[in-house]
């Protein structure tokens, strides 16, 4: 029987901050109606870590979770993320959280990818969607603050949007911050607070889950300004600014490049002019090279003289081209350039929302912003040049397949069907199975998938077991990215904290457990000799 549309509110505790390579420690979630009434018992899950990974000791001190504690009642990552995917995939589910789209959802996507599950389907199939109320809260502060008490950071004077601060200021309980289930209940309380005092704002933002609606407001190229609310703009006044949508990227129709009109556009305009001059110089050099190549064997004295003159001209043009240094910069290094992802539920409001009184309260010089908008609008080539450069700087090569989710390659339907077959097959049978994939990453992904989730299956395959131990040892000594901890760095962090007299006895117990885990891991992968 269909239960209709629901929210599934969730939160993660993780063993680090990098969603591509760090792992989830704990998941908690609660399902509610769209009116925020709880309709199911909560779900709490823990995830075991694999031997090719070391947690961040600092993260463990925050969450109070260790690999030992998650292993006691935890699932292997395949079963863990599979269960989460089932919860989000119930028809009509809107997965929601507090800062979930930029943090938690990225961990979920990467864990799905590592474990051979479609990373995106749960977000759109069968009437499903995702939402994140942190920008709703920011927008309530900026444009509809009535009814809610707004905390401020004592050091910076800026408004604070930490969940614990918001709950405390509004006399809502939050006994154990950084405990996943407690934070889920806290998120629901904040959502109820906004729904109670600003129901129209709540409903307005809920509609922005539809990326088509977002794109209709962020018209490109060089569209009308909109009020954009997000953490990036946070100041003592709020988190909103007027932005002008410039262009959509060629390779990703959901990625819109905009300009923050609180910034002077002269740097962008100069960059665009240099971009054009550099392109012209490059085209002339290419024509000269073509001519020289075609006539390099000529014995005609006139042609020889022409070629010598062109060679000197080429050197001069090349020197001038090098002088256009700004054209070598990525457009994303220019102050004021921002990306807005239409499929990430950005909080945008039409220009008419920004009445004069509101603009003054938010510290926005509306007249100056509109003058800057017109200046950019008058140069239609701005959009062309920005779009062209964005395509050049489209992807960075991942250092390891674990981090290749956004490398520009989507796993095809044929491989996804094979992944479903793999996940339905018993682990020990996978070693005997043969699969042919279209995606060049898939064979290595499959091998890691089996070894990480069911290392006990390696006992019947000595060569693969040695290969896995070697892989783990190398990974612990030489992590694929600098953000991860090598074994040496892991041990040094723990030793430094244990020697710190300001660290509490409780935290030192956690550190001792982590030290023990590292020593056990060394023995398991053969690094203790």
C-alpha positions in Angstrom: 0.0 0.0 0.0 1.4 3.4 -1.0 2.1 5.8 1.9 2.1 8.9 -0.3 4.9 11.5 -0.2 7.2 11.5 2.8 10.3 13.1 4.1 13.1 10.8 5.2 15.3 13.0 7.5 18.8 11.7 8.0 22.3 12.5 9.3 25.7 10.9 9.0 28.7 10.7 11.3 31.8 10.1 9.3 35.4 9.0 9.9 36.7 12.1 8.0 35.7 15.0 5.8 36.6 13.8 2.2 33.4 12.2 0.7 35.4 10.5 -2.1 37.8 8.6 0.1 36.7 8.8 3.8 34.0 6.5 5.1 30.7 6.7 6.9 30.7 5.6 10.5 27.0 6.0 11.5 23.7 6.6 9.7 20.4 7.6 11.4 17.1 8.5 9.8 13.4 9.1 10.6 10.5 9.2 8.2 7.8 11.9 8.6 4.8 13.1 6.7 5.1 16.2 4.6 3.6 18.0 7.7 6.6 16.7 9.7 4.7 14.1 11.8 6.9 11.1 12.6 5.4 7.9 11.1 8.1 5.2 11.6 10.5 4.0 14.2 14.0 5.5 13.6 16.7 3.6 11.7 20.3 3.6 13.1 23.0 1.8 11.3 26.8 1.5 11.8 29.4 0.6 9.1 32.5 -1.5 9.5 35.7 -0.1 8.0 38.0 -2.1 5.7 41.7 -2.8 6.1 42.7 -0.3 3.4 41.5 2.7 5.4 42.4 4.7 8.5 40.0 7.0 10.2 40.8 10.6 11.1 41.5 10.6 14.8 40.2 14.2 15.1 36.9 13.1 13.6 36.7 10.3 16.1 37.2 12.7 19.0 34.2 14.7 17.7 31.8 11.8 17.1 33.1 9.6 19.9 33.1 6.7 17.4 36.0 4.3 16.7 36.4 1.5 14.2 36.0 -1.0 17.1 32.6 0.5 18.1 31.3 0.5 14.6 32.5 -3.0 14.0 30.7 -4.5 17.0 27.2 -4.0 15.6 28.1 -2.7 12.2 27.4 -3.9 8.7 29.9 -4.3 5.9 29.7 -1.2 3.6 27.8 -3.1 0.9 25.0 -4.1 3.2 25.1 -0.8 5.0 24.7 1.4 1.9 22.3 -1.1 0.3 19.9 -0.7 3.3 20.2 3.1 3.1 19.5 3.0 -0.6 16.3 1.0 0.1 15.1 3.6 2.6 15.6 6.5 0.1 14.2 4.5 -2.8 10.7 4.0 -1.4 8.4 5.8 -3.9 7.6 9.4 -3.0 10.5 9.8 -0.6 12.3 13.2 -0.2 15.6 12.6 1.5 16.3 15.6 3.6 18.8 16.9 6.2 20.8 19.8 7.6 23.7 20.7 5.2 23.1 17.2 3.7 23.3 18.0 0.0 26.9 19.4 0.2 28.2 16.9 2.8 26.1 13.8 3.7 24.7 13.3 0.2 28.2 13.3 -1.3 29.3 10.5 1.2 26.1 8.6 0.2 26.8 8.9 -3.5 30.4 7.9 -3.3 29.5 4.9 -1.0 26.9 3.8 -3.6 29.4 4.1 -6.4 32.1 2.1 -4.5 29.5 -0.6 -3.9 28.2 -1.0 -7.4 24.8 0.8 -7.0 23.5 3.6 -9.2 24.7 6.8 -7.3 21.8 8.9 -8.5 18.6 6.9 -9.1 17.3 7.3 -5.5 17.3 11.0 -6.0 14.8 11.2 -8.9 13.1 7.8 -9.7 9.5 7.1 -8.6 8.7 10.6 -7.5 11.7 10.8 -5.2 13.7 13.9 -4.5 16.2 15.4 -2.1 16.2 18.6 0.0 18.3 20.4 2.5 16.9 22.9 5.0 20.1 24.8 5.9 19.6 27.3 3.1 16.0 27.5 4.0 17.1 28.6 7.5 19.5 31.1 6.0 16.8 32.5 3.8 14.4 32.8 6.8 17.1 34.8 8.6 17.5 37.1 5.7 14.1 37.7 4.3 11.5 36.4 6.8 13.2 36.5 10.3 10.1 36.9 12.4 9.3 34.2 14.9 12.7 32.7 15.2 15.6 33.7 17.5 18.8 34.0 15.6 22.1 33.2 17.3 25.4 35.0 16.4 29.0 33.8 16.5 30.6 35.7 19.3 34.0 35.9 17.6 32.9 37.0 14.1 29.6 38.8 14.8 28.1 36.9 11.9 24.9 34.9 12.3 25.4 31.3 13.3 23.6 28.5 11.4 25.1 25.6 13.4 22.3 23.2 14.3 23.2 23.2 18.0 23.2 27.0 18.2 19.8 27.3 16.5 18.3 24.7 18.8 19.8 26.3 21.9 18.6 29.8 21.0 15.1 28.6 20.4 14.9 26.5 23.6 14.8 23.2 21.7 16.6 20.2 23.1 19.9 18.9 21.6 21.6 16.9 24.3 24.1 15.1 22.2 25.3 17.0 19.2 27.3 14.9 16.7 25.2 11.9 17.5 23.4 11.1 14.3 19.9 10.3 15.6 19.9 13.2 18.0 20.8 15.5 15.1 18.0 14.1 13.0 15.5 15.0 15.6 17.1 18.4 16.0 16.8 19.0 12.2 13.1 18.1 12.3 12.6 20.5 15.2 14.2 23.3 13.2 12.1 22.4 10.1 9.0 22.6 12.3 10.0 26.0 13.6 10.3 27.4 10.1 7.1 25.7 8.9 5.2 27.2 11.9 6.4 30.8 11.6 7.1 31.0 7.8 4.9 28.4 6.0 4.9 30.2 2.7 8.7 30.4 2.6 8.9 26.7 3.6 6.5 25.7 0.7 8.3 28.0 -1.8 11.7 26.4 -1.1 10.2 22.9 -1.3 9.1 23.7 -4.9 12.8 24.5 -5.8 13.5 20.8 -5.6 12.3 20.9 -9.3 15.4 22.0 -11.2 13.3 23.1 -14.1 11.8 25.8 -11.9 15.3 26.8 -10.8 16.4 27.1 -14.4 13.4 29.2 -15.3 14.6 31.8 -12.8 18.3 31.5 -13.7 17.9 32.3 -17.4 21.0 32.2 -19.5 22.9 33.8 -21.2 23.1 37.0 -19.2 19.8 36.7 -17.4 18.1 39.0 -15.0 19.6 39.2 -11.5 18.2 37.0 -8.7 18.7 37.0 -4.9 20.9 34.0 -4.1 21.2 32.8 -0.5 24.0 30.4 0.5 26.9 30.1 3.0 29.4 31.5 0.6 28.1 35.1 1.0 27.7 35.0 4.8 28.4 38.4 6.4 27.3 40.3 9.5 24.0 41.1 7.6 23.1 37.7 6.3 23.8 35.2 3.5 22.3 36.7 0.4 23.5 38.7 -2.6 22.3 39.7 -6.1 23.8 37.4 -8.7 23.6 37.5 -12.5 23.4 34.2 -14.3 26.0 34.3 -17.1 25.9 31.0 -18.9 25.2 27.3 -18.5 28.2 25.0 -19.0 28.2 23.0 -22.2 29.0 19.6 -20.6 26.6 20.0 -17.6 23.2 21.7 -18.2 22.7 21.7 -14.4 25.8 23.9 -13.7 25.1 27.6 -14.1 27.9 30.1 -13.9 26.9 33.4 -12.3 28.5 36.7 -11.2 28.1 38.1 -7.7 27.0 41.7 -8.4 28.4 42.9 -5.0 31.8 42.5 -6.7 33.3 44.9 -9.3 33.0 43.2 -12.7 36.1 45.0 -14.2 38.4 42.0 -13.5 36.0 39.8 -15.4 35.7 42.2 -18.3 39.5 42.6 -18.5 39.9 38.8 -18.4 37.3 38.4 -21.2 39.2 41.0 -23.3 42.5 39.2 -22.7 40.8 35.9 -23.5 39.7 37.3 -26.9 43.2 38.8 -27.7 44.9 35.5 -26.7 42.5 33.6 -29.0 43.2 36.0 -31.9 46.9 35.7 -31.4 46.7 31.9 -31.3 44.7 31.9 -34.5 47.3 34.1 -36.3 50.2 31.9 -35.0 48.3 28.8 -36.3 47.9 30.4 -39.8 51.6 31.4 -39.9 52.7 27.9 -38.9 50.5 26.4 -41.7 52.1 28.7 -44.2 55.6 28.0 -43.1 55.1 24.3 -43.1 53.6 24.4 -46.6 56.6 26.4 -47.9 59.5 25.1 -46.0 61.0 23.3 -49.0 60.6 26.3 -51.4 63.7 27.7 -53.1 61.9 30.8 -54.3 63.9 33.8 -52.9 60.8 35.9 -52.5 59.0 33.1 -50.5 62.2 32.7 -48.4 62.1 36.4 -47.5 58.4 36.2 -46.7 59.0 33.2 -44.5 61.8 35.0 -42.6 59.5 38.0 -42.0 56.7 35.7 -40.8 59.0 33.9 -38.4 59.9 37.3 -36.8 56.3 38.3 -36.7 55.4 35.0 -35.1 57.9 35.6 -32.3 56.5 39.0 -31.7 52.9 37.8 -31.6 53.9 34.9 -29.3 55.5 37.4 -26.9 52.4 39.5 -26.9 50.3 36.5 -26.4 52.3 35.6 -23.3 51.7 39.2 -22.0 48.0 38.4 -21.9 48.5 36.5 -18.7 45.0 36.9 -17.4 43.8 34.8 -20.3 45.8 31.9 -19.0 43.8 32.0 -15.7 40.7 29.9 -15.2 37.6 32.0 -15.0 36.9 30.4 -11.6 39.8 32.3 -10.1 38.1 35.6 -10.8 36.4 37.3 -7.8 32.7 37.2 -8.1 32.4 34.1 -10.3 30.2 31.5 -8.6 28.6 28.2 -9.7 25.0 27.4 -9.0 23.8 23.8 -9.4 20.2 23.7 -10.4 19.9 20.1 -9.2 21.2 21.0 -5.7 18.1 23.0 -4.6 19.7 26.4 -4.5 17.7 29.1 -2.6 17.0 31.8 -5.2 14.4 34.5 -5.1 13.2 36.8 -7.9 14.6 40.3 -8.1 11.3 41.9 -6.9 11.7 40.3 -3.5 14.6 42.6 -2.8 12.7 45.7 -1.8 14.7 48.8 -0.8 14.2 48.2 3.0 15.4 44.6 2.7 18.4 45.5 0.5 19.4 48.1 3.2 19.1 45.5 6.0 21.1 42.9 4.0 23.9 45.5 3.2 23.1 45.3 -0.6 23.7 48.4 -2.7 20.8 47.5 -5.1 21.4 50.5 -7.5 25.2 49.7 -7.9 24.4 46.0 -8.4 21.9 46.9 -11.2 24.5 49.2 -12.9 27.0 46.3 -12.9 24.4 44.0 -14.3 23.8 46.4 -17.2 27.5 46.7 -17.8 27.9 42.9 -18.2 24.6 42.7 -20.1 26.0 45.2 -22.7 28.8 42.8 -23.6 27.1 39.6 -25.0 30.6 38.0 -25.6 31.1 37.6 -21.8 28.9 34.6 -21.7 30.6 33.0 -24.7 34.1 33.5 -23.2 33.1 32.3 -19.8 31.4 29.2 -21.2 34.4 28.4 -23.4 36.9 28.6 -20.5 34.6 26.6 -18.2 34.7 23.8 -20.7 38.5 23.9 -20.8 38.6 23.6 -17.0 35.8 21.0 -16.9 37.4 18.0 -15.1 40.4 17.2 -13.0 41.8 13.7 -13.4 41.0 11.5 -10.3 44.1 10.1 -8.6 42.3 6.8 -7.9 39.1 5.1 -9.1 37.5 5.6 -5.7 37.4 9.3 -6.5 36.3 9.0 -10.1 32.5 9.4 -9.6 32.6 12.9 -11.2 35.4 12.2 -13.7 33.0 12.8 -16.6 32.1 9.1 -17.0 28.6 7.8 -16.2 28.3 4.1 -15.7 26.1 2.7 -18.5 22.9 0.9 -18.1 24.4 -2.4 -19.3 27.1 -2.3 -16.6 24.5 -1.2 -14.0 22.5 -4.3 -14.8 25.6 -6.4 -14.3 26.3 -4.6 -11.0 22.8 -5.7 -9.8 23.6 -9.3 -10.7 26.9 -9.0 -8.8 25.2 -7.7 -5.7 22.7 -10.5 -5.8 25.5 -13.1 -6.0 27.0 -14.7 -3.0 30.6 -13.4 -2.3 32.4 -16.7 -2.7 30.7 -17.3 -6.0 31.9 -14.0 -7.4 35.5 -15.2 -7.5 34.5 -17.9 -10.0 32.2 -15.6 -12.1 33.4 -13.8 -15.3 32.0 -10.4 -16.3 32.7 -8.2 -19.3 32.2 -4.5 -18.7 32.0 -1.5 -20.9 33.5 0.8 -18.2 37.2 0.5 -17.9 37.0 1.0 -14.1 34.6 -1.8 -13.4 36.9 -4.7 -13.0 39.0 -3.0 -10.4 35.9 -1.7 -8.7 34.6 -5.3 -8.5 37.8 -6.6 -7.0 37.9 -3.9 -4.3 34.2 -4.4 -3.7 34.7 -8.1 -2.8 37.8 -7.7 -0.8 36.6 -4.8 1.3 33.2 -6.3 2.1 34.0 -10.0 2.5 37.8 -10.4 3.3 37.0 -13.8 4.7 36.2 -15.0 1.2 39.9 -14.5 0.4 40.9 -17.5 2.5 40.1 -19.8 -0.4 42.1 -17.7 -2.8 45.7 -17.3 -1.5 47.0 -15.2 -4.4 44.1 -12.8 -4.2 44.6 -12.6 -0.4 48.3 -11.6 -0.8 47.3 -9.1 -3.4 44.7 -7.6 -1.1 47.2 -7.4 1.8 49.7 -5.7 -0.5 47.1 -3.3 -1.7 46.1 -2.4 1.9 49.7 -2.0 3.0 50.5 0.3 0.1 47.3 2.3 0.7 48.2 2.8 4.4 51.7 3.9 3.6 50.9 6.0 0.5 47.2 7.2 0.5 45.9 8.2 -2.9 45.3 11.8 -1.8 46.9 14.1 0.7 43.7 14.6 2.7 43.9 11.0 3.8 46.1 9.8 6.7 49.1 7.7 6.1 49.9 5.3 8.9 52.7 7.5 10.0 50.5 10.6 10.1 47.7 8.7 11.9 50.2 7.5 14.6 51.7 11.0 15.0 48.3 12.6 15.5 47.4 10.1 18.1 50.7 10.4 19.9 50.5 14.2 19.9 47.0 14.2 21.4 47.9 11.6 24.0 50.8 13.8 25.2 48.5 16.9 25.3 47.6 17.5 29.0 44.4 19.5 27.9 42.9 16.4 26.3 40.2 14.8 28.6 40.5 11.3 30.0 37.5 10.2 27.9 39.1 11.4 24.7 42.4 9.7 25.7 40.4 6.4 25.9 39.3 7.0 22.3 42.8 7.8 21.3 44.1 4.6 23.0 41.5 2.6 21.1 42.6 4.2 17.8 46.3 3.4 18.6 45.3 -0.2 19.3 43.4 -0.3 16.0 46.4 0.9 14.0 48.6 -1.7 15.6 46.1 -4.5 14.8 45.8 -3.2 11.2 49.6 -3.3 10.8 49.6 -6.9 11.8 46.7 -7.8 9.5 48.3 -6.3 6.4 51.9 -7.4 7.2 53.4 -4.1 8.3 54.5 -5.2 11.8 57.7 -6.9 10.8 
